[in-house]
Amino acid sequence: MPIVKTISLYPKQDDFFRCQDRFAAFVGGIGSGKTFVGCVWAMVKAQPGTLGLVIAPTYPMLRDVSWRTMLEIVIS
C-alpha cells in the first residue's frame, strides 16, 4: 500500500504545483520555496519506468540544497 503524506504549500507554490502548462517556472527570491515546491513536484511526477532530471548550477548546490531538500521531504 502506498504511503500518503500531506504537504502544505504556500499559495504561490500551490499555483505552480497545479499549473497544467507544458512549461512552467517558479521564480522568486532566496527563501521563497522554489526548491521545496520543485522537489515536491518532481516526486509527484515521478513514474516507474521513466527518467527524470533534477539539476542545479553547480554540484555543491545540488548536493547541499536540492538533494538535501528532497531527502528532508521523503524522510520527515
PDB file with SEQRES, HELIX, SHEET and CRYST1 records, atoms N, CA, C and O in Angstrom:
SEQRES   1 A   76  MET PRO ILE VAL LYS THR ILE SER LEU TYR PRO LYS GLN          
SEQRES   2 A   76  ASP ASP PHE PHE ARG CYS GLN ASP ARG PHE ALA ALA PHE          
SEQRES   3 A   76  VAL GLY GLY ILE GLY SER GLY LYS THR PHE VAL GLY CYS          
SEQRES   4 A   76  VAL TRP ALA MET VAL LYS ALA GLN PRO GLY THR LEU GLY          
SEQRES   5 A   76  LEU VAL ILE ALA PRO THR TYR PRO MET LEU ARG ASP VAL          
SEQRES   6 A   76  SER TRP ARG THR MET LEU GLU ILE VAL ILE SER                  
HELIX    1 AA1 PRO A   11  ARG A   18  1                                   8    
HELIX    2 AA2 LYS A   34  LYS A   45  1                                  12    
HELIX    3 AA3 TYR A   59  MET A   61  1                                   3    
HELIX    4 AA4 LEU A   62  TRP A   67  3                                   6    
HELIX    5 AA5 ARG A   68  ILE A   75  1                                   8    
CRYST1    1.000    1.000    1.000  90.00  90.00  90.00 P 1           1          
ATOM      1  N   MET A   1       0.836  -1.174   0.000  1.00  0.00           N  
ATOM      2  CA  MET A   1       0.000   0.000   0.000  1.00  0.00           C  
ATOM      3  C   MET A   1       0.892   1.253   0.000  1.00  0.00           C  
ATOM      4  O   MET A   1       1.827   1.345   0.796  1.00  0.00           O  
ATOM      5  N   PRO A   2       0.608   2.211  -0.885  1.00  0.00           N  
ATOM      6  CA  PRO A   2       1.442   3.411  -0.952  1.00  0.00           C  
ATOM      7  C   PRO A   2       1.315   4.263   0.313  1.00  0.00           C  
ATOM      8  O   PRO A   2       0.273   4.292   0.968  1.00  0.00           O  
ATOM      9  N   ILE A   3       2.394   4.942   0.627  1.00  0.00           N  
ATOM     10  CA  ILE A   3       2.391   5.851   1.763  1.00  0.00           C  
ATOM     11  C   ILE A   3       1.878   7.201   1.282  1.00  0.00           C  
ATOM     12  O   ILE A   3       2.350   7.727   0.274  1.00  0.00           O  
ATOM     13  N   VAL A   4       0.913   7.760   2.003  1.00  0.00           N  
ATOM     14  CA  VAL A   4       0.356   9.061   1.661  1.00  0.00           C  
ATOM     15  C   VAL A   4       0.855  10.066   2.675  1.00  0.00           C  
ATOM     16  O   VAL A   4       0.796   9.835   3.883  1.00  0.00           O  
ATOM     17  N   LYS A   5       1.348  11.186   2.171  1.00  0.00           N  
ATOM     18  CA  LYS A   5       1.898  12.217   3.036  1.00  0.00           C  
ATOM     19  C   LYS A   5       1.253  13.544   2.680  1.00  0.00           C  
ATOM     20  O   LYS A   5       1.126  13.875   1.501  1.00  0.00           O  
ATOM     21  N   THR A   6       0.848  14.301   3.676  1.00  0.00           N  
ATOM     22  CA  THR A   6       0.265  15.617   3.450  1.00  0.00           C  
ATOM     23  C   THR A   6       1.369  16.669   3.527  1.00  0.00           C  
ATOM     24  O   THR A   6       2.124  16.726   4.498  1.00  0.00           O  
ATOM     25  N   ILE A   7       1.448  17.484   2.505  1.00  0.00           N  
ATOM     26  CA  ILE A   7       2.455  18.540   2.447  1.00  0.00           C  
ATOM     27  C   ILE A   7       1.727  19.858   2.209  1.00  0.00           C  
ATOM     28  O   ILE A   7       0.903  19.964   1.300  1.00  0.00           O  
ATOM     29  N   SER A   8       2.032  20.851   3.021  1.00  0.00           N  
ATOM     30  CA  SER A   8       1.413  22.168   2.884  1.00  0.00           C  
ATOM     31  C   SER A   8       2.272  23.065   2.001  1.00  0.00           C  
ATOM     32  O   SER A   8       3.495  23.109   2.129  1.00  0.00           O  
ATOM     33  N   LEU A   9       1.600  23.778   1.102  1.00  0.00           N  
ATOM     34  CA  LEU A   9       2.282  24.724   0.220  1.00  0.00           C  
ATOM     35  C   LEU A   9       1.685  26.111   0.424  1.00  0.00           C  
ATOM     36  O   LEU A   9       0.505  26.254   0.745  1.00  0.00           O  
ATOM     37  N   TYR A  10       2.518  27.125   0.232  1.00  0.00           N  
ATOM     38  CA  TYR A  10       2.030  28.493   0.231  1.00  0.00           C  
ATOM     39  C   TYR A  10       1.242  28.725  -1.058  1.00  0.00           C  
ATOM     40  O   TYR A  10       1.424  27.981  -2.022  1.00  0.00           O  
ATOM     41  N   PRO A  11       0.368  29.740  -1.100  1.00  0.00           N  
ATOM     42  CA  PRO A  11      -0.477  29.945  -2.289  1.00  0.00           C  
ATOM     43  C   PRO A  11       0.292  30.022  -3.613  1.00  0.00           C  
ATOM     44  O   PRO A  11      -0.137  29.412  -4.592  1.00  0.00           O  
ATOM     45  N   LYS A  12       1.401  30.745  -3.674  1.00  0.00           N  
ATOM     46  CA  LYS A  12       2.159  30.846  -4.933  1.00  0.00           C  
ATOM     47  C   LYS A  12       2.805  29.515  -5.302  1.00  0.00           C  
ATOM     48  O   LYS A  12       2.904  29.181  -6.483  1.00  0.00           O  
ATOM     49  N   GLN A  13       3.244  28.755  -4.308  1.00  0.00           N  
ATOM     50  CA  GLN A  13       3.788  27.425  -4.574  1.00  0.00           C  
ATOM     51  C   GLN A  13       2.686  26.526  -5.119  1.00  0.00           C  
ATOM     52  O   GLN A  13       2.912  25.755  -6.052  1.00  0.00           O  
ATOM     53  N   ASP A  14       1.498  26.625  -4.538  1.00  0.00           N  
ATOM     54  CA  ASP A  14       0.367  25.814  -4.973  1.00  0.00           C  
ATOM     55  C   ASP A  14      -0.025  26.162  -6.409  1.00  0.00           C  
ATOM     56  O   ASP A  14      -0.361  25.273  -7.192  1.00  0.00           O  
ATOM     57  N   ASP A  15       0.016  27.448  -6.758  1.00  0.00           N  
ATOM     58  CA  ASP A  15      -0.267  27.854  -8.144  1.00  0.00           C  
ATOM     59  C   ASP A  15       0.686  27.162  -9.105  1.00  0.00           C  
ATOM     60  O   ASP A  15       0.260  26.627 -10.129  1.00  0.00           O  
ATOM     61  N   PHE A  16       1.976  27.170  -8.779  1.00  0.00           N  
ATOM     62  CA  PHE A  16       2.974  26.499  -9.621  1.00  0.00           C  
ATOM     63  C   PHE A  16       2.706  24.997  -9.671  1.00  0.00           C  
ATOM     64  O   PHE A  16       2.704  24.396 -10.746  1.00  0.00           O  
ATOM     65  N   PHE A  17       2.481  24.400  -8.516  1.00  0.00           N  
ATOM     66  CA  PHE A  17       2.295  22.953  -8.423  1.00  0.00           C  
ATOM     67  C   PHE A  17       1.112  22.483  -9.264  1.00  0.00           C  
ATOM     68  O   PHE A  17       1.178  21.426  -9.892  1.00  0.00           O  
ATOM     69  N   ARG A  18       0.049  23.248  -9.279  1.00  0.00           N  
ATOM     70  CA  ARG A  18      -1.171  22.857 -10.005  1.00  0.00           C  
ATOM     71  C   ARG A  18      -1.184  23.279 -11.470  1.00  0.00           C  
ATOM     72  O   ARG A  18      -2.110  22.928 -12.200  1.00  0.00           O  
ATOM     73  N   CYS A  19      -0.179  24.020 -11.910  1.00  0.00           N  
ATOM     74  CA  CYS A  19      -0.119  24.501 -13.289  1.00  0.00           C  
ATOM     75  C   CYS A  19      -0.106  23.310 -14.259  1.00  0.00           C  
ATOM     76  O   CYS A  19       0.655  22.360 -14.077  1.00  0.00           O  
ATOM     77  N   GLN A  20      -0.940  23.374 -15.265  1.00  0.00           N  
ATOM     78  CA  GLN A  20      -1.038  22.297 -16.251  1.00  0.00           C  
ATOM     79  C   GLN A  20      -0.284  22.607 -17.546  1.00  0.00           C  
ATOM     80  O   GLN A  20      -0.295  21.804 -18.478  1.00  0.00           O  
ATOM     81  N   ASP A  21       0.369  23.771 -17.605  1.00  0.00           N  
ATOM     82  CA  ASP A  21       1.119  24.136 -18.813  1.00  0.00           C  
ATOM     83  C   ASP A  21       2.283  23.173 -19.021  1.00  0.00           C  
ATOM     84  O   ASP A  21       2.801  22.583 -18.073  1.00  0.00           O  
ATOM     85  N   ARG A  22       2.680  23.028 -20.275  1.00  0.00           N  
ATOM     86  CA  ARG A  22       3.796  22.128 -20.577  1.00  0.00           C  
ATOM     87  C   ARG A  22       5.089  22.612 -19.930  1.00  0.00           C  
ATOM     88  O   ARG A  22       5.872  21.807 -19.424  1.00  0.00           O  
ATOM     89  N   PHE A  23       5.312  23.911 -19.945  1.00  0.00           N  
ATOM     90  CA  PHE A  23       6.494  24.502 -19.328  1.00  0.00           C  
ATOM     91  C   PHE A  23       6.036  25.498 -18.269  1.00  0.00           C  
ATOM     92  O   PHE A  23       5.164  26.328 -18.525  1.00  0.00           O  
ATOM     93  N   ALA A  24       6.622  25.413 -17.092  1.00  0.00           N  
ATOM     94  CA  ALA A  24       6.283  26.330 -16.010  1.00  0.00           C  
ATOM     95  C   ALA A  24       7.546  26.636 -15.221  1.00  0.00           C  
ATOM     96  O   ALA A  24       8.480  25.834 -15.194  1.00  0.00           O  
ATOM     97  N   ALA A  25       7.570  27.783 -14.589  1.00  0.00           N  
ATOM     98  CA  ALA A  25       8.709  28.163 -13.759  1.00  0.00           C  
ATOM     99  C   ALA A  25       8.197  28.845 -12.507  1.00  0.00           C  
ATOM    100  O   ALA A  25       7.235  29.612 -12.547  1.00  0.00           O  
ATOM    101  N   PHE A  26       8.848  28.555 -11.399  1.00  0.00           N  
ATOM    102  CA  PHE A  26       8.561  29.242 -10.144  1.00  0.00           C  
ATOM    103  C   PHE A  26       9.746  30.170  -9.896  1.00  0.00           C  
ATOM    104  O   PHE A  26      10.850  29.716  -9.597  1.00  0.00           O  
ATOM    105  N   VAL A  27       9.507  31.456 -10.022  1.00  0.00           N  
ATOM    106  CA  VAL A  27      10.576  32.444  -9.901  1.00  0.00           C  
ATOM    107  C   VAL A  27      10.372  33.219  -8.609  1.00  0.00           C  
ATOM    108  O   VAL A  27       9.287  33.744  -8.356  1.00  0.00           O  
ATOM    109  N   GLY A  28      11.421  33.288  -7.791  1.00  0.00           N  
ATOM    110  CA  GLY A  28      11.321  34.023  -6.540  1.00  0.00           C  
ATOM    111  C   GLY A  28      12.694  34.209  -5.931  1.00  0.00           C  
ATOM    112  O   GLY A  28      13.687  33.660  -6.409  1.00  0.00           O  
ATOM    113  N   GLY A  29      12.731  34.975  -4.892  1.00  0.00           N  
ATOM    114  CA  GLY A  29      13.990  35.263  -4.212  1.00  0.00           C  
ATOM    115  C   GLY A  29      14.415  34.131  -3.298  1.00  0.00           C  
ATOM    116  O   GLY A  29      13.782  33.077  -3.240  1.00  0.00           O  
ATOM    117  N   ILE A  30      15.509  34.376  -2.584  1.00  0.00           N  
ATOM    118  CA  ILE A  30      16.005  33.398  -1.616  1.00  0.00           C  
ATOM    119  C   ILE A  30      14.953  33.192  -0.538  1.00  0.00           C  
ATOM    120  O   ILE A  30      14.426  34.153   0.023  1.00  0.00           O  
ATOM    121  N   GLY A  31      14.654  31.937  -0.257  1.00  0.00           N  
ATOM    122  CA  GLY A  31      13.679  31.615   0.784  1.00  0.00           C  
ATOM    123  C   GLY A  31      12.233  31.610   0.332  1.00  0.00           C  
ATOM    124  O   GLY A  31      11.329  31.487   1.159  1.00  0.00           O  
ATOM    125  N   SER A  32      11.993  31.744  -0.976  1.00  0.00           N  
ATOM    126  CA  SER A  32      10.609  31.782  -1.468  1.00  0.00           C  
ATOM    127  C   SER A  32       9.991  30.403  -1.642  1.00  0.00           C  
ATOM    128  O   SER A  32       8.790  30.297  -1.888  1.00  0.00           O  
ATOM    129  N   GLY A  33      10.786  29.345  -1.520  1.00  0.00           N  
ATOM    130  CA  GLY A  33      10.248  27.987  -1.603  1.00  0.00           C  
ATOM    131  C   GLY A  33      10.395  27.326  -2.953  1.00  0.00           C  
ATOM    132  O   GLY A  33       9.715  26.338  -3.230  1.00  0.00           O  
ATOM    133  N   LYS A  34      11.271  27.848  -3.807  1.00  0.00           N  
ATOM    134  CA  LYS A  34      11.460  27.273  -5.141  1.00  0.00           C  
ATOM    135  C   LYS A  34      11.923  25.819  -5.073  1.00  0.00           C  
ATOM    136  O   LYS A  34      11.364  24.946  -5.736  1.00  0.00           O  
ATOM    137  N   THR A  35      12.938  25.578  -4.272  1.00  0.00           N  
ATOM    138  CA  THR A  35      13.490  24.224  -4.170  1.00  0.00           C  
ATOM    139  C   THR A  35      12.471  23.272  -3.584  1.00  0.00           C  
ATOM    140  O   THR A  35      12.312  22.155  -4.076  1.00  0.00           O  
ATOM    141  N   PHE A  36      11.780  23.697  -2.542  1.00  0.00           N  
ATOM    142  CA  PHE A  36      10.805  22.824  -1.882  1.00  0.00           C  
ATOM    143  C   PHE A  36       9.702  22.402  -2.846  1.00  0.00           C  
ATOM    144  O   PHE A  36       9.432  21.210  -2.991  1.00  0.00           O  
ATOM    145  N   VAL A  37       9.065  23.363  -3.506  1.00  0.00           N  
ATOM    146  CA  VAL A  37       7.970  23.011  -4.407  1.00  0.00           C  
ATOM    147  C   VAL A  37       8.486  22.246  -5.618  1.00  0.00           C  
ATOM    148  O   VAL A  37       7.777  21.394  -6.152  1.00  0.00           O  
ATOM    149  N   GLY A  38       9.710  22.536  -6.061  1.00  0.00           N  
ATOM    150  CA  GLY A  38      10.283  21.773  -7.169  1.00  0.00           C  
ATOM    151  C   GLY A  38      10.509  20.314  -6.797  1.00  0.00           C  
ATOM    152  O   GLY A  38      10.268  19.420  -7.608  1.00  0.00           O  
ATOM    153  N   CYS A  39      10.967  20.074  -5.585  1.00  0.00           N  
ATOM    154  CA  CYS A  39      11.166  18.693  -5.116  1.00  0.00           C  
ATOM    155  C   CYS A  39       9.833  17.964  -4.980  1.00  0.00           C  
ATOM    156  O   CYS A  39       9.714  16.805  -5.376  1.00  0.00           O  
ATOM    157  N   VAL A  40       8.838  18.636  -4.423  1.00  0.00           N  
ATOM    158  CA  VAL A  40       7.513  18.019  -4.293  1.00  0.00           C  
ATOM    159  C   VAL A  40       6.966  17.689  -5.672  1.00  0.00           C  
ATOM    160  O   VAL A  40       6.451  16.594  -5.898  1.00  0.00           O  
ATOM    161  N   TRP A  41       7.081  18.638  -6.591  1.00  0.00           N  
ATOM    162  CA  TRP A  41       6.587  18.426  -7.953  1.00  0.00           C  
ATOM    163  C   TRP A  41       7.287  17.241  -8.611  1.00  0.00           C  
ATOM    164  O   TRP A  41       6.635  16.409  -9.241  1.00  0.00           O  
ATOM    165  N   ALA A  42       8.617  17.159  -8.469  1.00  0.00           N  
ATOM    166  CA  ALA A  42       9.386  16.066  -9.078  1.00  0.00           C  
ATOM    167  C   ALA A  42       8.966  14.715  -8.517  1.00  0.00           C  
ATOM    168  O   ALA A  42       8.850  13.740  -9.260  1.00  0.00           O  
ATOM    169  N   MET A  43       8.737  14.653  -7.208  1.00  0.00           N  
ATOM    170  CA  MET A  43       8.331  13.378  -6.601  1.00  0.00           C  
ATOM    171  C   MET A  43       6.945  12.952  -7.067  1.00  0.00           C  
ATOM    172  O   MET A  43       6.711  11.767  -7.307  1.00  0.00           O  
ATOM    173  N   VAL A  44       6.037  13.888  -7.196  1.00  0.00           N  
ATOM    174  CA  VAL A  44       4.678  13.560  -7.633  1.00  0.00           C  
ATOM    175  C   VAL A  44       4.681  13.122  -9.096  1.00  0.00           C  
ATOM    176  O   VAL A  44       3.938  12.215  -9.469  1.00  0.00           O  
ATOM    177  N   LYS A  45       5.501  13.751  -9.919  1.00  0.00           N  
ATOM    178  CA  LYS A  45       5.547  13.431 -11.350  1.00  0.00           C  
ATOM    179  C   LYS A  45       6.323  12.158 -11.657  1.00  0.00           C  
ATOM    180  O   LYS A  45       6.159  11.589 -12.736  1.00  0.00           O  
ATOM    181  N   ALA A  46       7.155  11.703 -10.747  1.00  0.00           N  
ATOM    182  CA  ALA A  46       7.966  10.505 -10.993  1.00  0.00           C  
ATOM    183  C   ALA A  46       7.064   9.289 -11.190  1.00  0.00           C  
ATOM    184  O   ALA A  46       6.144   9.052 -10.407  1.00  0.00           O  
ATOM    185  N   GLN A  47       7.334   8.537 -12.221  1.00  0.00           N  
ATOM    186  CA  GLN A  47       6.576   7.337 -12.534  1.00  0.00           C  
ATOM    187  C   GLN A  47       7.544   6.175 -12.735  1.00  0.00           C  
ATOM    188  O   GLN A  47       8.629   6.361 -13.285  1.00  0.00           O  
ATOM    189  N   PRO A  48       7.158   4.976 -12.292  1.00  0.00           N  
ATOM    190  CA  PRO A  48       8.032   3.814 -12.516  1.00  0.00           C  
ATOM    191  C   PRO A  48       8.334   3.641 -14.009  1.00  0.00           C  
ATOM    192  O   PRO A  48       7.451   3.780 -14.855  1.00  0.00           O  
ATOM    193  N   GLY A  49       9.575   3.342 -14.307  1.00  0.00           N  
ATOM    194  CA  GLY A  49       9.973   3.092 -15.680  1.00  0.00           C  
ATOM    195  C   GLY A  49      10.271   4.346 -16.492  1.00  0.00           C  
ATOM    196  O   GLY A  49      10.536   4.256 -17.691  1.00  0.00           O  
ATOM    197  N   THR A  50      10.230   5.518 -15.855  1.00  0.00           N  
ATOM    198  CA  THR A  50      10.531   6.746 -16.580  1.00  0.00           C  
ATOM    199  C   THR A  50      11.795   7.383 -16.005  1.00  0.00           C  
ATOM    200  O   THR A  50      12.246   7.032 -14.914  1.00  0.00           O  
ATOM    201  N   LEU A  51      12.347   8.312 -16.749  1.00  0.00           N  
ATOM    202  CA  LEU A  51      13.532   9.025 -16.296  1.00  0.00           C  
ATOM    203  C   LEU A  51      13.166  10.465 -15.989  1.00  0.00           C  
ATOM    204  O   LEU A  51      12.255  11.029 -16.596  1.00  0.00           O  
ATOM    205  N   GLY A  52      13.869  11.044 -15.062  1.00  0.00           N  
ATOM    206  CA  GLY A  52      13.683  12.446 -14.730  1.00  0.00           C  
ATOM    207  C   GLY A  52      15.043  13.051 -14.442  1.00  0.00           C  
ATOM    208  O   GLY A  52      16.051  12.347 -14.381  1.00  0.00           O  
ATOM    209  N   LEU A  53      15.061  14.340 -14.269  1.00  0.00           N  
ATOM    210  CA  LEU A  53      16.328  15.024 -14.045  1.00  0.00           C  
ATOM    211  C   LEU A  53      16.096  16.201 -13.117  1.00  0.00           C  
ATOM    212  O   LEU A  53      15.209  17.023 -13.343  1.00  0.00           O  
ATOM    213  N   VAL A  54      16.900  16.272 -12.077  1.00  0.00           N  
ATOM    214  CA  VAL A  54      16.914  17.425 -11.189  1.00  0.00           C  
ATOM    215  C   VAL A  54      18.295  18.040 -11.342  1.00  0.00           C  
ATOM    216  O   VAL A  54      19.305  17.354 -11.183  1.00  0.00           O  
ATOM    217  N   ILE A  55      18.340  19.319 -11.647  1.00  0.00           N  
ATOM    218  CA  ILE A  55      19.621  19.965 -11.914  1.00  0.00           C  
ATOM    219  C   ILE A  55      19.815  21.182 -11.016  1.00  0.00           C  
ATOM    220  O   ILE A  55      18.869  21.698 -10.422  1.00  0.00           O  
ATOM    221  N   ALA A  56      21.050  21.618 -10.937  1.00  0.00           N  
ATOM    222  CA  ALA A  56      21.422  22.840 -10.227  1.00  0.00           C  
ATOM    223  C   ALA A  56      22.633  23.424 -10.947  1.00  0.00           C  
ATOM    224  O   ALA A  56      23.311  22.718 -11.694  1.00  0.00           O  
ATOM    225  N   PRO A  57      22.907  24.698 -10.728  1.00  0.00           N  
ATOM    226  CA  PRO A  57      24.036  25.316 -11.424  1.00  0.00           C  
ATOM    227  C   PRO A  57      25.389  24.670 -11.113  1.00  0.00           C  
ATOM    228  O   PRO A  57      26.268  24.633 -11.974  1.00  0.00           O  
ATOM    229  N   THR A  58      25.560  24.161  -9.890  1.00  0.00           N  
ATOM    230  CA  THR A  58      26.822  23.519  -9.518  1.00  0.00           C  
ATOM    231  C   THR A  58      26.524  22.260  -8.723  1.00  0.00           C  
ATOM    232  O   THR A  58      25.441  22.115  -8.155  1.00  0.00           O  
ATOM    233  N   TYR A  59      27.497  21.346  -8.687  1.00  0.00           N  
ATOM    234  CA  TYR A  59      27.297  20.138  -7.896  1.00  0.00           C  
ATOM    235  C   TYR A  59      27.109  20.446  -6.415  1.00  0.00           C  
ATOM    236  O   TYR A  59      26.225  19.852  -5.797  1.00  0.00           O  
ATOM    237  N   PRO A  60      27.903  21.355  -5.801  1.00  0.00           N  
ATOM    238  CA  PRO A  60      27.655  21.658  -4.389  1.00  0.00           C  
ATOM    239  C   PRO A  60      26.236  22.177  -4.126  1.00  0.00           C  
ATOM    240  O   PRO A  60      25.649  21.866  -3.089  1.00  0.00           O  
ATOM    241  N   MET A  61      25.686  22.956  -5.046  1.00  0.00           N  
ATOM    242  CA  MET A  61      24.306  23.429  -4.873  1.00  0.00           C  
ATOM    243  C   MET A  61      23.326  22.267  -4.960  1.00  0.00           C  
ATOM    244  O   MET A  61      22.363  22.212  -4.195  1.00  0.00           O  
ATOM    245  N   LEU A  62      23.558  21.346  -5.876  1.00  0.00           N  
ATOM    246  CA  LEU A  62      22.696  20.171  -5.994  1.00  0.00           C  
ATOM    247  C   LEU A  62      22.761  19.341  -4.719  1.00  0.00           C  
ATOM    248  O   LEU A  62      21.729  18.950  -4.175  1.00  0.00           O  
ATOM    249  N   ARG A  63      23.973  19.071  -4.245  1.00  0.00           N  
ATOM    250  CA  ARG A  63      24.181  18.251  -3.055  1.00  0.00           C  
ATOM    251  C   ARG A  63      23.647  18.932  -1.794  1.00  0.00           C  
ATOM    252  O   ARG A  63      22.955  18.299  -0.997  1.00  0.00           O  
ATOM    253  N   ASP A  64      23.959  20.200  -1.610  1.00  0.00           N  
ATOM    254  CA  ASP A  64      23.668  20.888  -0.357  1.00  0.00           C  
ATOM    255  C   ASP A  64      22.265  21.473  -0.269  1.00  0.00           C  
ATOM    256  O   ASP A  64      21.770  21.731   0.828  1.00  0.00           O  
ATOM    257  N   VAL A  65      21.623  21.684  -1.406  1.00  0.00           N  
ATOM    258  CA  VAL A  65      20.294  22.304  -1.391  1.00  0.00           C  
ATOM    259  C   VAL A  65      19.233  21.351  -1.944  1.00  0.00           C  
ATOM    260  O   VAL A  65      18.357  20.896  -1.208  1.00  0.00           O  
ATOM    261  N   SER A  66      19.315  21.054  -3.234  1.00  0.00           N  
ATOM    262  CA  SER A  66      18.256  20.257  -3.875  1.00  0.00           C  
ATOM    263  C   SER A  66      18.146  18.858  -3.284  1.00  0.00           C  
ATOM    264  O   SER A  66      17.061  18.437  -2.883  1.00  0.00           O  
ATOM    265  N   TRP A  67      19.263  18.133  -3.225  1.00  0.00           N  
ATOM    266  CA  TRP A  67      19.227  16.759  -2.719  1.00  0.00           C  
ATOM    267  C   TRP A  67      18.850  16.732  -1.243  1.00  0.00           C  
ATOM    268  O   TRP A  67      18.080  15.873  -0.815  1.00  0.00           O  
ATOM    269  N   ARG A  68      19.383  17.662  -0.469  1.00  0.00           N  
ATOM    270  CA  ARG A  68      19.067  17.719   0.967  1.00  0.00           C  
ATOM    271  C   ARG A  68      17.571  17.988   1.174  1.00  0.00           C  
ATOM    272  O   ARG A  68      16.947  17.373   2.039  1.00  0.00           O  
ATOM    273  N   THR A  69      17.002  18.892   0.392  1.00  0.00           N  
ATOM    274  CA  THR A  69      15.575  19.182   0.499  1.00  0.00           C  
ATOM    275  C   THR A  69      14.755  17.963   0.128  1.00  0.00           C  
ATOM    276  O   THR A  69      13.776  17.649   0.806  1.00  0.00           O  
ATOM    277  N   MET A  70      15.133  17.274  -0.929  1.00  0.00           N  
ATOM    278  CA  MET A  70      14.420  16.059  -1.354  1.00  0.00           C  
ATOM    279  C   MET A  70      14.430  15.021  -0.231  1.00  0.00           C  
ATOM    280  O   MET A  70      13.399  14.423   0.076  1.00  0.00           O  
ATOM    281  N   LEU A  71      15.581  14.813   0.371  1.00  0.00           N  
ATOM    282  CA  LEU A  71      15.673  13.838   1.473  1.00  0.00           C  
ATOM    283  C   LEU A  71      14.843  14.260   2.671  1.00  0.00           C  
ATOM    284  O   LEU A  71      14.203  13.418   3.301  1.00  0.00           O  
ATOM    285  N   GLU A  72      14.840  15.545   2.999  1.00  0.00           N  
ATOM    286  CA  GLU A  72      14.044  16.027   4.132  1.00  0.00           C  
ATOM    287  C   GLU A  72      12.553  15.762   3.906  1.00  0.00           C  
ATOM    288  O   GLU A  72      11.839  15.388   4.837  1.00  0.00           O  
ATOM    289  N   ILE A  73      12.091  15.954   2.686  1.00  0.00           N  
ATOM    290  CA  ILE A  73      10.688  15.715   2.377  1.00  0.00           C  
ATOM    291  C   ILE A  73      10.360  14.225   2.481  1.00  0.00           C  
ATOM    292  O   ILE A  73       9.335  13.852   3.052  1.00  0.00           O  
ATOM    293  N   VAL A  74      11.212  13.390   1.941  1.00  0.00           N  
ATOM    294  CA  VAL A  74      10.959  11.951   1.924  1.00  0.00           C  
ATOM    295  C   VAL A  74      11.050  11.351   3.326  1.00  0.00           C  
ATOM    296  O   VAL A  74      10.217  10.528   3.707  1.00  0.00           O  
ATOM    297  N   ILE A  75      12.057  11.759   4.088  1.00  0.00           N  
ATOM    298  CA  ILE A  75      12.312  11.136   5.394  1.00  0.00           C  
ATOM    299  C   ILE A  75      11.392  11.667   6.497  1.00  0.00           C  
ATOM    300  O   ILE A  75      11.007  10.914   7.391  1.00  0.00           O  
ATOM    301  N   SER A  76      11.039  12.942   6.444  1.00  0.00           N  
ATOM    302  CA  SER A  76      10.240  13.520   7.536  1.00  0.00           C  
ATOM    303  C   SER A  76       8.803  13.063   7.522  1.00  0.00           C  
ATOM    304  O   SER A  76       8.018  13.468   8.379  1.00  0.00           O  
TER     305      SER A  76                                                      
END                                                                             
